[in-house]
């Protein structure tokens, strides 16, 4: 079991964000010690890491809430969950393609300026 400060540090996410995720239902209510301190299980930490990864990928909190609602409904929702992930993957692939175009343009411009500097030196 881990306290919120340990999970926050391990996952590089603020304690406020962890509390928010619990409040909106992305995390189920975390077990608490007799003194009321949150005790995160290994499963809770893995879920936080998944949520963080999906948020980094651009998945909206509302979509994650829907996803975890489907998880709670059981195996009959696997196709729906898969569809959410496929859609997000497609969005990431499109963003990556756009970023690659931008990177190619920057490489071209850098090369242009490097050549211009070399020509000016000669």
Backbone as XML, in Angstrom:
<?xml version="1.0"?>
<chain id="A" units="angstrom">
  <residue number="1" name="UNK">
    <atom name="N" x="0.835" y="-1.184" z="0.000"/>
    <atom name="CA" x="0.000" y="0.000" z="0.000"/>
    <atom name="C" x="0.878" y="1.245" z="0.000"/>
  </residue>
  <residue number="2" name="UNK">
    <atom name="N" x="0.392" y="2.258" z="-0.678"/>
    <atom name="CA" x="1.151" y="3.511" z="-0.797"/>
    <atom name="C" x="0.257" y="4.687" z="-0.431"/>
  </residue>
  <residue number="3" name="UNK">
    <atom name="N" x="0.866" y="5.682" z="0.166"/>
    <atom name="CA" x="0.159" y="6.921" z="0.470"/>
    <atom name="C" x="0.110" y="7.801" z="-0.773"/>
  </residue>
  <residue number="4" name="UNK">
    <atom name="N" x="-0.754" y="8.798" z="-0.728"/>
    <atom name="CA" x="-0.959" y="9.666" z="-1.881"/>
    <atom name="C" x="0.331" y="10.366" z="-2.292"/>
  </residue>
  <residue number="5" name="UNK">
    <atom name="N" x="1.153" y="10.760" z="-1.320"/>
    <atom name="CA" x="2.408" y="11.447" z="-1.654"/>
    <atom name="C" x="3.354" y="10.515" z="-2.402"/>
  </residue>
  <residue number="6" name="UNK">
    <atom name="N" x="3.355" y="9.241" z="-2.051"/>
    <atom name="CA" x="4.215" y="8.267" z="-2.730"/>
    <atom name="C" x="3.726" y="8.003" z="-4.156"/>
  </residue>
  <residue number="7" name="UNK">
    <atom name="N" x="2.422" y="7.872" z="-4.322"/>
    <atom name="CA" x="1.852" y="7.657" z="-5.649"/>
    <atom name="C" x="2.101" y="8.888" z="-6.514"/>
  </residue>
  <residue number="8" name="UNK">
    <atom name="N" x="1.909" y="10.055" z="-5.918"/>
    <atom name="CA" x="2.142" y="11.304" z="-6.625"/>
    <atom name="C" x="3.567" y="11.372" z="-7.153"/>
  </residue>
  <residue number="9" name="UNK">
    <atom name="N" x="4.514" y="11.027" z="-6.303"/>
    <atom name="CA" x="5.924" y="11.069" z="-6.707"/>
    <atom name="C" x="6.235" y="9.990" z="-7.734"/>
  </residue>
  <residue number="10" name="UNK">
    <atom name="N" x="5.788" y="8.778" z="-7.487"/>
    <atom name="CA" x="6.082" y="7.667" z="-8.406"/>
    <atom name="C" x="5.500" y="7.908" z="-9.783"/>
  </residue>
  <residue number="11" name="UNK">
    <atom name="N" x="4.292" y="8.447" z="-9.845"/>
    <atom name="CA" x="3.598" y="8.635" z="-11.129"/>
    <atom name="C" x="3.819" y="10.023" z="-11.703"/>
  </residue>
  <residue number="12" name="UNK">
    <atom name="N" x="4.528" y="10.876" z="-10.973"/>
    <atom name="CA" x="4.779" y="12.257" z="-11.402"/>
    <atom name="C" x="3.463" y="12.959" z="-11.735"/>
  </residue>
  <residue number="13" name="UNK">
    <atom name="N" x="2.577" y="12.946" z="-10.762"/>
    <atom name="CA" x="1.258" y="13.550" z="-10.899"/>
    <atom name="C" x="0.913" y="14.148" z="-9.541"/>
  </residue>
  <residue number="14" name="UNK">
    <atom name="N" x="0.274" y="15.283" z="-9.539"/>
    <atom name="CA" x="0.027" y="15.962" z="-8.262"/>
    <atom name="C" x="-1.016" y="15.225" z="-7.421"/>
  </residue>
  <residue number="15" name="UNK">
    <atom name="N" x="-0.901" y="15.403" z="-6.123"/>
    <atom name="CA" x="-1.874" y="14.820" z="-5.207"/>
    <atom name="C" x="-3.262" y="15.392" z="-5.483"/>
  </residue>
  <residue number="16" name="UNK">
    <atom name="N" x="-3.335" y="16.675" z="-5.841"/>
    <atom name="CA" x="-4.625" y="17.283" z="-6.182"/>
    <atom name="C" x="-5.263" y="16.585" z="-7.380"/>
  </residue>
  <residue number="17" name="UNK">
    <atom name="N" x="-4.443" y="16.244" z="-8.369"/>
    <atom name="CA" x="-4.962" y="15.543" z="-9.550"/>
    <atom name="C" x="-5.462" y="14.159" z="-9.169"/>
  </residue>
  <residue number="18" name="UNK">
    <atom name="N" x="-4.746" y="13.471" z="-8.291"/>
    <atom name="CA" x="-5.193" y="12.156" z="-7.832"/>
    <atom name="C" x="-6.540" y="12.261" z="-7.117"/>
  </residue>
  <residue number="19" name="UNK">
    <atom name="N" x="-6.674" y="13.260" z="-6.263"/>
    <atom name="CA" x="-7.946" y="13.462" z="-5.565"/>
    <atom name="C" x="-9.068" y="13.770" z="-6.574"/>
  </residue>
  <residue number="20" name="UNK">
    <atom name="N" x="-8.744" y="14.591" z="-7.582"/>
    <atom name="CA" x="-9.720" y="14.923" z="-8.623"/>
    <atom name="C" x="-10.155" y="13.664" z="-9.367"/>
  </residue>
  <residue number="21" name="UNK">
    <atom name="N" x="-9.201" y="12.832" z="-9.759"/>
    <atom name="CA" x="-9.533" y="11.597" z="-10.470"/>
    <atom name="C" x="-10.463" y="10.719" z="-9.635"/>
  </residue>
  <residue number="22" name="UNK">
    <atom name="N" x="-10.246" y="10.690" z="-8.339"/>
    <atom name="CA" x="-11.115" y="9.905" z="-7.464"/>
    <atom name="C" x="-12.499" y="10.557" z="-7.377"/>
  </residue>
  <residue number="23" name="UNK">
    <atom name="N" x="-12.523" y="11.882" z="-7.258"/>
    <atom name="CA" x="-13.781" y="12.614" z="-7.113"/>
    <atom name="C" x="-14.682" y="12.446" z="-8.341"/>
  </residue>
  <residue number="24" name="UNK">
    <atom name="N" x="-14.089" y="12.459" z="-9.569"/>
    <atom name="CA" x="-14.900" y="12.359" z="-10.790"/>
    <atom name="C" x="-15.154" y="10.922" z="-11.216"/>
  </residue>
  <residue number="25" name="UNK">
    <atom name="N" x="-14.587" y="9.962" z="-10.507"/>
    <atom name="CA" x="-14.869" y="8.564" z="-10.794"/>
    <atom name="C" x="-13.878" y="7.851" z="-11.682"/>
  </residue>
  <residue number="26" name="UNK">
    <atom name="N" x="-12.760" y="8.509" z="-12.017"/>
    <atom name="CA" x="-11.735" y="7.806" z="-12.794"/>
    <atom name="C" x="-11.044" y="6.754" z="-11.928"/>
  </residue>
  <residue number="27" name="UNK">
    <atom name="N" x="-10.894" y="7.060" z="-10.679"/>
    <atom name="CA" x="-10.383" y="6.085" z="-9.717"/>
    <atom name="C" x="-11.527" y="5.717" z="-8.784"/>
  </residue>
  <residue number="28" name="UNK">
    <atom name="N" x="-11.661" y="4.437" z="-8.474"/>
    <atom name="CA" x="-12.675" y="4.085" z="-7.473"/>
    <atom name="C" x="-12.231" y="4.654" z="-6.124"/>
  </residue>
  <residue number="29" name="UNK">
    <atom name="N" x="-13.149" y="4.779" z="-5.190"/>
    <atom name="CA" x="-12.724" y="5.277" z="-3.881"/>
    <atom name="C" x="-11.543" y="4.455" z="-3.355"/>
  </residue>
  <residue number="30" name="UNK">
    <atom name="N" x="-10.479" y="5.156" z="-3.014"/>
    <atom name="CA" x="-9.257" y="4.501" z="-2.560"/>
    <atom name="C" x="-9.438" y="4.082" z="-1.103"/>
  </residue>
  <residue number="31" name="UNK">
    <atom name="N" x="-8.940" y="2.899" z="-0.783"/>
    <atom name="CA" x="-9.002" y="2.443" z="0.614"/>
    <atom name="C" x="-8.321" y="3.453" z="1.516"/>
  </residue>
  <residue number="32" name="UNK">
    <atom name="N" x="-8.804" y="3.551" z="2.719"/>
    <atom name="CA" x="-8.231" y="4.489" z="3.686"/>
    <atom name="C" x="-7.853" y="3.753" z="4.954"/>
  </residue>
  <residue number="33" name="UNK">
    <atom name="N" x="-6.800" y="4.276" z="5.589"/>
    <atom name="CA" x="-6.374" y="3.719" z="6.867"/>
    <atom name="C" x="-7.391" y="4.122" z="7.939"/>
  </residue>
  <residue number="34" name="UNK">
    <atom name="N" x="-7.220" y="3.601" z="9.122"/>
    <atom name="CA" x="-8.117" y="3.950" z="10.225"/>
    <atom name="C" x="-8.113" y="5.448" z="10.497"/>
  </residue>
  <residue number="35" name="UNK">
    <atom name="N" x="-6.998" y="6.107" z="10.200"/>
    <atom name="CA" x="-6.909" y="7.549" z="10.435"/>
    <atom name="C" x="-7.373" y="8.361" z="9.217"/>
  </residue>
  <residue number="36" name="UNK">
    <atom name="N" x="-7.888" y="7.688" z="8.181"/>
    <atom name="CA" x="-8.443" y="8.386" z="7.025"/>
    <atom name="C" x="-7.459" y="8.688" z="5.914"/>
  </residue>
  <residue number="37" name="UNK">
    <atom name="N" x="-6.235" y="8.208" z="6.021"/>
    <atom name="CA" x="-5.211" y="8.458" z="5.001"/>
    <atom name="C" x="-5.387" y="7.453" z="3.873"/>
  </residue>
  <residue number="38" name="UNK">
    <atom name="N" x="-5.337" y="7.954" z="2.637"/>
    <atom name="CA" x="-5.502" y="7.084" z="1.470"/>
    <atom name="C" x="-4.359" y="6.072" z="1.402"/>
  </residue>
  <residue number="39" name="UNK">
    <atom name="N" x="-4.729" y="4.812" z="1.137"/>
    <atom name="CA" x="-3.770" y="3.730" z="0.918"/>
    <atom name="C" x="-4.025" y="3.158" z="-0.473"/>
  </residue>
  <residue number="40" name="UNK">
    <atom name="N" x="-3.145" y="3.491" z="-1.417"/>
    <atom name="CA" x="-3.302" y="3.035" z="-2.798"/>
    <atom name="C" x="-2.741" y="1.625" z="-2.954"/>
  </residue>
  <residue number="41" name="UNK">
    <atom name="N" x="-3.513" y="0.761" z="-3.586"/>
    <atom name="CA" x="-3.058" y="-0.597" z="-3.881"/>
    <atom name="C" x="-2.224" y="-0.572" z="-5.161"/>
  </residue>
  <residue number="42" name="UNK">
    <atom name="N" x="-1.584" y="-1.699" z="-5.456"/>
    <atom name="CA" x="-0.841" y="-1.811" z="-6.718"/>
    <atom name="C" x="-1.785" y="-1.613" z="-7.906"/>
  </residue>
  <residue number="43" name="UNK">
    <atom name="N" x="-3.003" y="-2.138" z="-7.811"/>
    <atom name="CA" x="-3.983" y="-1.968" z="-8.882"/>
    <atom name="C" x="-4.335" y="-0.490" z="-9.056"/>
  </residue>
  <residue number="44" name="UNK">
    <atom name="N" x="-4.509" y="0.231" z="-7.946"/>
    <atom name="CA" x="-4.791" y="1.667" z="-8.026"/>
    <atom name="C" x="-3.661" y="2.392" z="-8.745"/>
  </residue>
  <residue number="45" name="UNK">
    <atom name="N" x="-2.422" y="2.049" z="-8.421"/>
    <atom name="CA" x="-1.261" y="2.710" z="-9.027"/>
    <atom name="C" x="-1.195" y="2.398" z="-10.518"/>
  </residue>
  <residue number="46" name="UNK">
    <atom name="N" x="-1.450" y="1.159" z="-10.899"/>
    <atom name="CA" x="-1.455" y="0.804" z="-12.324"/>
    <atom name="C" x="-2.545" y="1.581" z="-13.065"/>
  </residue>
  <residue number="47" name="UNK">
    <atom name="N" x="-3.668" y="1.747" z="-12.422"/>
    <atom name="CA" x="-4.754" y="2.504" z="-13.040"/>
    <atom name="C" x="-4.359" y="3.970" z="-13.200"/>
  </residue>
  <residue number="48" name="UNK">
    <atom name="N" x="-3.707" y="4.545" z="-12.188"/>
    <atom name="CA" x="-3.224" y="5.928" z="-12.284"/>
    <atom name="C" x="-2.252" y="6.054" z="-13.448"/>
  </residue>
  <residue number="49" name="UNK">
    <atom name="N" x="-1.347" y="5.094" z="-13.591"/>
    <atom name="CA" x="-0.379" y="5.137" z="-14.686"/>
    <atom name="C" x="-1.078" y="5.044" z="-16.043"/>
  </residue>
  <residue number="50" name="UNK">
    <atom name="N" x="-2.104" y="4.211" z="-16.150"/>
    <atom name="CA" x="-2.864" y="4.103" z="-17.393"/>
    <atom name="C" x="-3.572" y="5.425" z="-17.690"/>
  </residue>
  <residue number="51" name="UNK">
    <atom name="N" x="-4.224" y="5.988" z="-16.683"/>
    <atom name="CA" x="-4.930" y="7.262" z="-16.860"/>
    <atom name="C" x="-3.951" y="8.346" z="-17.291"/>
  </residue>
  <residue number="52" name="UNK">
    <atom name="N" x="-2.806" y="8.404" z="-16.640"/>
    <atom name="CA" x="-1.809" y="9.420" z="-16.992"/>
    <atom name="C" x="-1.372" y="9.246" z="-18.452"/>
  </residue>
  <residue number="53" name="UNK">
    <atom name="N" x="-1.117" y="8.016" z="-18.855"/>
    <atom name="CA" x="-0.718" y="7.758" z="-20.239"/>
    <atom name="C" x="-1.792" y="8.169" z="-21.224"/>
  </residue>
  <residue number="54" name="UNK">
    <atom name="N" x="-3.031" y="7.850" z="-20.911"/>
    <atom name="CA" x="-4.135" y="8.208" z="-21.801"/>
    <atom name="C" x="-4.346" y="9.724" z="-21.840"/>
  </residue>
  <residue number="55" name="UNK">
    <atom name="N" x="-4.173" y="10.391" z="-20.705"/>
    <atom name="CA" x="-4.300" y="11.856" z="-20.679"/>
    <atom name="C" x="-3.165" y="12.487" z="-21.494"/>
  </residue>
  <residue number="56" name="UNK">
    <atom name="N" x="-1.960" y="11.951" z="-21.358"/>
    <atom name="CA" x="-0.827" y="12.447" z="-22.136"/>
    <atom name="C" x="-1.096" y="12.272" z="-23.630"/>
  </residue>
  <residue number="57" name="UNK">
    <atom name="N" x="-1.773" y="11.196" z="-23.971"/>
    <atom name="CA" x="-2.106" y="10.922" z="-25.371"/>
    <atom name="C" x="-3.251" y="11.797" z="-25.868"/>
  </residue>
  <residue number="58" name="UNK">
    <atom name="N" x="-3.882" y="12.537" z="-24.970"/>
    <atom name="CA" x="-4.925" y="13.452" z="-25.383"/>
    <atom name="C" x="-6.346" y="12.998" z="-25.104"/>
  </residue>
  <residue number="59" name="UNK">
    <atom name="N" x="-6.499" y="11.867" z="-24.453"/>
    <atom name="CA" x="-7.837" y="11.380" z="-24.151"/>
    <atom name="C" x="-8.485" y="12.278" z="-23.102"/>
  </residue>
  <residue number="60" name="UNK">
    <atom name="N" x="-9.674" y="12.751" z="-23.376"/>
    <atom name="CA" x="-10.393" y="13.632" z="-22.452"/>
    <atom name="C" x="-10.824" y="12.868" z="-21.203"/>
  </residue>
  <residue number="61" name="UNK">
    <atom name="N" x="-10.912" y="13.584" z="-20.103"/>
    <atom name="CA" x="-11.360" y="12.988" z="-18.847"/>
    <atom name="C" x="-12.732" y="12.339" z="-19.032"/>
  </residue>
  <residue number="62" name="UNK">
    <atom name="N" x="-13.613" y="13.002" z="-19.756"/>
    <atom name="CA" x="-14.960" y="12.465" z="-19.972"/>
    <atom name="C" x="-14.929" y="11.124" z="-20.715"/>
  </residue>
  <residue number="63" name="UNK">
    <atom name="N" x="-14.016" y="11.003" z="-21.663"/>
    <atom name="CA" x="-13.894" y="9.748" z="-22.410"/>
    <atom name="C" x="-13.353" y="8.654" z="-21.487"/>
  </residue>
  <residue number="64" name="UNK">
    <atom name="N" x="-12.391" y="9.017" z="-20.638"/>
    <atom name="CA" x="-11.867" y="8.039" z="-19.687"/>
    <atom name="C" x="-12.931" y="7.603" z="-18.689"/>
  </residue>
  <residue number="65" name="UNK">
    <atom name="N" x="-13.756" y="8.531" z="-18.265"/>
    <atom name="CA" x="-14.849" y="8.177" z="-17.357"/>
    <atom name="C" x="-15.783" y="7.179" z="-18.053"/>
  </residue>
  <residue number="66" name="UNK">
    <atom name="N" x="-16.097" y="7.447" z="-19.315"/>
    <atom name="CA" x="-16.934" y="6.518" z="-20.091"/>
    <atom name="C" x="-16.248" y="5.157" z="-20.198"/>
  </residue>
  <residue number="67" name="UNK">
    <atom name="N" x="-14.943" y="5.171" z="-20.505"/>
    <atom name="CA" x="-14.172" y="3.932" z="-20.638"/>
    <atom name="C" x="-14.250" y="3.117" z="-19.340"/>
  </residue>
  <residue number="68" name="UNK">
    <atom name="N" x="-13.989" y="3.773" z="-18.201"/>
    <atom name="CA" x="-14.014" y="3.034" z="-16.937"/>
    <atom name="C" x="-15.422" y="2.637" z="-16.528"/>
  </residue>
  <residue number="69" name="UNK">
    <atom name="N" x="-16.421" y="3.387" z="-16.966"/>
    <atom name="CA" x="-17.797" y="2.952" z="-16.757"/>
    <atom name="C" x="-18.060" y="1.643" z="-17.482"/>
  </residue>
  <residue number="70" name="UNK">
    <atom name="N" x="-17.522" y="1.547" z="-18.700"/>
    <atom name="CA" x="-17.656" y="0.309" z="-19.467"/>
    <atom name="C" x="-16.901" y="-0.842" z="-18.800"/>
  </residue>
  <residue number="71" name="UNK">
    <atom name="N" x="-15.708" y="-0.539" z="-18.275"/>
    <atom name="CA" x="-14.931" y="-1.571" z="-17.568"/>
    <atom name="C" x="-15.765" y="-2.146" z="-16.423"/>
  </residue>
  <residue number="72" name="UNK">
    <atom name="N" x="-16.421" y="-1.269" z="-15.687"/>
    <atom name="CA" x="-17.212" y="-1.707" z="-14.529"/>
    <atom name="C" x="-18.424" y="-2.532" z="-14.942"/>
  </residue>
  <residue number="73" name="UNK">
    <atom name="N" x="-18.885" y="-2.356" z="-16.178"/>
    <atom name="CA" x="-20.039" y="-3.122" z="-16.651"/>
    <atom name="C" x="-19.675" y="-4.554" z="-17.034"/>
  </residue>
  <residue number="74" name="UNK">
    <atom name="N" x="-18.394" y="-4.837" z="-17.169"/>
    <atom name="CA" x="-17.974" y="-6.209" z="-17.416"/>
    <atom name="C" x="-17.542" y="-6.499" z="-18.836"/>
  </residue>
  <residue number="75" name="UNK">
    <atom name="N" x="-17.328" y="-7.781" z="-19.072"/>
    <atom name="CA" x="-16.747" y="-8.250" z="-20.326"/>
    <atom name="C" x="-17.611" y="-7.970" z="-21.550"/>
  </residue>
  <residue number="76" name="UNK">
    <atom name="N" x="-18.889" y="-7.793" z="-21.371"/>
    <atom name="CA" x="-19.770" y="-7.531" z="-22.512"/>
    <atom name="C" x="-19.446" y="-6.210" z="-23.201"/>
  </residue>
  <residue number="77" name="UNK">
    <atom name="N" x="-18.657" y="-5.367" z="-22.572"/>
    <atom name="CA" x="-18.344" y="-4.050" z="-23.133"/>
    <atom name="C" x="-16.952" y="-3.996" z="-23.770"/>
  </residue>
  <residue number="78" name="UNK">
    <atom name="N" x="-16.325" y="-5.133" z="-23.935"/>
    <atom name="CA" x="-14.958" y="-5.148" z="-24.473"/>
    <atom name="C" x="-14.871" y="-4.498" z="-25.853"/>
  </residue>
  <residue number="79" name="UNK">
    <atom name="N" x="-15.819" y="-4.753" z="-26.720"/>
    <atom name="CA" x="-15.794" y="-4.154" z="-28.059"/>
    <atom name="C" x="-15.906" y="-2.637" z="-27.984"/>
  </residue>
  <residue number="80" name="UNK">
    <atom name="N" x="-16.752" y="-2.145" z="-27.091"/>
    <atom name="CA" x="-16.902" y="-0.695" z="-26.932"/>
    <atom name="C" x="-15.604" y="-0.072" z="-26.398"/>
  </residue>
  <residue number="81" name="UNK">
    <atom name="N" x="-14.984" y="-0.739" z="-25.448"/>
    <atom name="CA" x="-13.711" y="-0.240" z="-24.902"/>
    <atom name="C" x="-12.635" y="-0.246" z="-25.982"/>
  </residue>
  <residue number="82" name="UNK">
    <atom name="N" x="-12.599" y="-1.324" z="-26.738"/>
    <atom name="CA" x="-11.630" y="-1.428" z="-27.830"/>
    <atom name="C" x="-11.846" y="-0.305" z="-28.836"/>
  </residue>
  <residue number="83" name="UNK">
    <atom name="N" x="-13.092" y="-0.001" z="-29.143"/>
    <atom name="CA" x="-13.407" y="1.066" z="-30.101"/>
    <atom name="C" x="-12.894" y="2.417" z="-29.606"/>
  </residue>
  <residue number="84" name="UNK">
    <atom name="N" x="-13.028" y="2.682" z="-28.328"/>
    <atom name="CA" x="-12.513" y="3.932" z="-27.755"/>
    <atom name="C" x="-11.004" y="4.012" z="-27.957"/>
  </residue>
  <residue number="85" name="UNK">
    <atom name="N" x="-10.307" y="2.917" z="-27.676"/>
    <atom name="CA" x="-8.848" y="2.902" z="-27.813"/>
    <atom name="C" x="-8.420" y="2.996" z="-29.276"/>
  </residue>
  <residue number="86" name="UNK">
    <atom name="N" x="-9.143" y="2.348" z="-30.169"/>
    <atom name="CA" x="-8.822" y="2.423" z="-31.598"/>
    <atom name="C" x="-8.988" y="3.859" z="-32.094"/>
  </residue>
  <residue number="87" name="UNK">
    <atom name="N" x="-10.065" y="4.506" z="-31.679"/>
    <atom name="CA" x="-10.293" y="5.896" z="-32.089"/>
    <atom name="C" x="-9.169" y="6.802" z="-31.578"/>
  </residue>
  <residue number="88" name="UNK">
    <atom name="N" x="-8.770" y="6.598" z="-30.331"/>
    <atom name="CA" x="-7.696" y="7.418" z="-29.781"/>
    <atom name="C" x="-6.384" y="7.146" z="-30.501"/>
  </residue>
  <residue number="89" name="UNK">
    <atom name="N" x="-6.134" y="5.894" z="-30.833"/>
    <atom name="CA" x="-4.907" y="5.554" z="-31.561"/>
    <atom name="C" x="-4.872" y="6.253" z="-32.914"/>
  </residue>
  <residue number="90" name="UNK">
    <atom name="N" x="-5.999" y="6.274" z="-33.596"/>
    <atom name="CA" x="-6.070" y="6.944" z="-34.897"/>
    <atom name="C" x="-5.787" y="8.440" z="-34.754"/>
  </residue>
  <residue number="91" name="UNK">
    <atom name="N" x="-6.330" y="9.056" z="-33.715"/>
    <atom name="CA" x="-6.072" y="10.479" z="-33.483"/>
    <atom name="C" x="-4.595" y="10.744" z="-33.209"/>
  </residue>
  <residue number="92" name="UNK">
    <atom name="N" x="-3.967" y="9.877" z="-32.429"/>
    <atom name="CA" x="-2.540" y="10.039" z="-32.127"/>
    <atom name="C" x="-1.714" y="9.856" z="-33.395"/>
  </residue>
  <residue number="93" name="UNK">
    <atom name="N" x="-2.053" y="8.851" z="-34.199"/>
    <atom name="CA" x="-1.318" y="8.615" z="-35.446"/>
    <atom name="C" x="-1.422" y="9.832" z="-36.367"/>
  </residue>
  <residue number="94" name="UNK">
    <atom name="N" x="-2.605" y="10.440" z="-36.434"/>
    <atom name="CA" x="-2.778" y="11.634" z="-37.269"/>
    <atom name="C" x="-1.940" y="12.796" z="-36.736"/>
  </residue>
  <residue number="95" name="UNK">
    <atom name="N" x="-1.920" y="12.965" z="-35.419"/>
    <atom name="CA" x="-1.104" y="14.040" z="-34.829"/>
    <atom name="C" x="0.380" y="13.787" z="-35.076"/>
  </residue>
  <residue number="96" name="UNK">
    <atom name="N" x="0.788" y="12.516" z="-34.980"/>
    <atom name="CA" x="2.190" y="12.179" z="-35.223"/>
    <atom name="C" x="2.571" y="12.467" z="-36.675"/>
  </residue>
  <residue number="97" name="UNK">
    <atom name="N" x="1.686" y="12.169" z="-37.596"/>
    <atom name="CA" x="1.960" y="12.446" z="-39.015"/>
    <atom name="C" x="2.116" y="13.952" z="-39.224"/>
  </residue>
  <residue number="98" name="UNK">
    <atom name="N" x="1.266" y="14.728" z="-38.595"/>
    <atom name="CA" x="1.356" y="16.188" z="-38.708"/>
    <atom name="C" x="2.654" y="16.694" z="-38.089"/>
  </residue>
  <residue number="99" name="UNK">
    <atom name="N" x="3.021" y="16.142" z="-36.950"/>
    <atom name="CA" x="4.287" y="16.527" z="-36.314"/>
    <atom name="C" x="5.481" y="16.133" z="-37.185"/>
  </residue>
  <residue number="100" name="UNK">
    <atom name="N" x="5.389" y="14.978" z="-37.852"/>
    <atom name="CA" x="6.481" y="14.554" z="-38.735"/>
    <atom name="C" x="6.646" y="15.531" z="-39.886"/>
  </residue>
  <residue number="101" name="UNK">
    <atom name="N" x="5.537" y="16.024" z="-40.444"/>
    <atom name="CA" x="5.612" y="17.029" z="-41.508"/>
    <atom name="C" x="6.316" y="18.285" z="-41.003"/>
  </residue>
  <residue number="102" name="UNK">
    <atom name="N" x="5.962" y="18.703" z="-39.805"/>
    <atom name="CA" x="6.583" y="19.893" z="-39.221"/>
    <atom name="C" x="8.067" y="19.659" z="-38.979"/>
  </residue>
  <residue number="103" name="UNK">
    <atom name="N" x="8.419" y="18.486" z="-38.494"/>
    <atom name="CA" x="9.823" y="18.147" z="-38.272"/>
    <atom name="C" x="10.592" y="18.153" z="-39.590"/>
  </residue>
  <residue number="104" name="UNK">
    <atom name="N" x="10.008" y="17.590" z="-40.640"/>
    <atom name="CA" x="10.648" y="17.589" z="-41.959"/>
    <atom name="C" x="10.873" y="19.014" z="-42.462"/>
  </residue>
  <residue number="105" name="UNK">
    <atom name="N" x="9.887" y="19.870" z="-42.268"/>
    <atom name="CA" x="10.023" y="21.262" z="-42.675"/>
    <atom name="C" x="11.148" y="21.956" z="-41.910"/>
  </residue>
  <residue number="106" name="UNK">
    <atom name="N" x="11.201" y="21.724" z="-40.610"/>
    <atom name="CA" x="12.280" y="22.317" z="-39.807"/>
    <atom name="C" x="13.646" y="21.806" z="-40.255"/>
  </residue>
  <residue number="107" name="UNK">
    <atom name="N" x="13.757" y="20.510" z="-40.513"/>
    <atom name="CA" x="15.023" y="19.956" z="-40.995"/>
    <atom name="C" x="15.437" y="20.603" z="-42.318"/>
  </residue>
  <residue number="108" name="UNK">
    <atom name="N" x="14.459" y="20.801" z="-43.213"/>
    <atom name="CA" x="14.739" y="21.443" z="-44.493"/>
    <atom name="C" x="15.260" y="22.864" z="-44.282"/>
  </residue>
  <residue number="109" name="UNK">
    <atom name="N" x="14.585" y="23.619" z="-43.431"/>
    <atom name="CA" x="14.989" y="25.010" z="-43.197"/>
    <atom name="C" x="16.363" y="25.079" z="-42.522"/>
  </residue>
  <residue number="110" name="UNK">
    <atom name="N" x="16.614" y="24.183" z="-41.579"/>
    <atom name="CA" x="17.930" y="24.156" z="-40.925"/>
    <atom name="C" x="19.010" y="23.866" z="-41.945"/>
  </residue>
  <residue number="111" name="UNK">
    <atom name="N" x="18.768" y="22.888" z="-42.813"/>
    <atom name="CA" x="19.724" y="22.544" z="-43.859"/>
    <atom name="C" x="19.956" y="23.732" z="-44.798"/>
  </residue>
  <residue number="112" name="UNK">
    <atom name="N" x="18.868" y="24.430" z="-45.139"/>
    <atom name="CA" x="18.972" y="25.614" z="-45.982"/>
    <atom name="C" x="19.899" y="26.647" z="-45.355"/>
  </residue>
  <residue number="113" name="UNK">
    <atom name="N" x="19.691" y="26.919" z="-44.085"/>
    <atom name="CA" x="20.525" y="27.927" z="-43.417"/>
    <atom name="C" x="21.961" y="27.458" z="-43.235"/>
  </residue>
  <residue number="114" name="UNK">
    <atom name="N" x="22.163" y="26.177" z="-42.970"/>
    <atom name="CA" x="23.532" y="25.658" z="-42.858"/>
    <atom name="C" x="24.261" y="25.821" z="-44.188"/>
  </residue>
  <residue number="115" name="UNK">
    <atom name="N" x="23.602" y="25.509" z="-45.288"/>
    <atom name="CA" x="24.210" y="25.662" z="-46.612"/>
    <atom name="C" x="24.482" y="27.129" z="-46.922"/>
  </residue>
  <residue number="116" name="UNK">
    <atom name="N" x="23.551" y="28.000" z="-46.555"/>
    <atom name="CA" x="23.726" y="29.443" z="-46.801"/>
    <atom name="C" x="24.938" y="29.972" z="-46.025"/>
  </residue>
  <residue number="117" name="UNK">
    <atom name="N" x="25.121" y="29.512" z="-44.796"/>
    <atom name="CA" x="26.260" y="29.937" z="-43.988"/>
    <atom name="C" x="27.559" y="29.446" z="-44.611"/>
  </residue>
  <residue number="118" name="UNK">
    <atom name="N" x="27.567" y="28.184" z="-45.072"/>
    <atom name="CA" x="28.772" y="27.632" z="-45.707"/>
    <atom name="C" x="29.119" y="28.409" z="-46.972"/>
  </residue>
  <residue number="119" name="UNK">
    <atom name="N" x="28.128" y="28.731" z="-47.784"/>
    <atom name="CA" x="28.368" y="29.488" z="-49.005"/>
    <atom name="C" x="28.897" y="30.890" z="-48.690"/>
  </residue>
  <residue number="120" name="UNK">
    <atom name="N" x="28.385" y="31.490" z="-47.651"/>
    <atom name="CA" x="28.842" y="32.835" z="-47.264"/>
    <atom name="C" x="30.281" y="32.824" z="-46.773"/>
  </residue>
  <residue number="121" name="UNK">
    <atom name="N" x="30.696" y="31.722" z="-46.194"/>
    <atom name="CA" x="32.069" y="31.613" z="-45.684"/>
    <atom name="C" x="33.068" y="31.393" z="-46.821"/>
  </residue>
  <residue number="122" name="UNK">
    <atom name="N" x="32.619" y="30.918" z="-47.949"/>
    <atom name="CA" x="33.518" y="30.633" z="-49.082"/>
    <atom name="C" x="33.671" y="31.803" z="-49.961"/>
  </residue>
</chain>
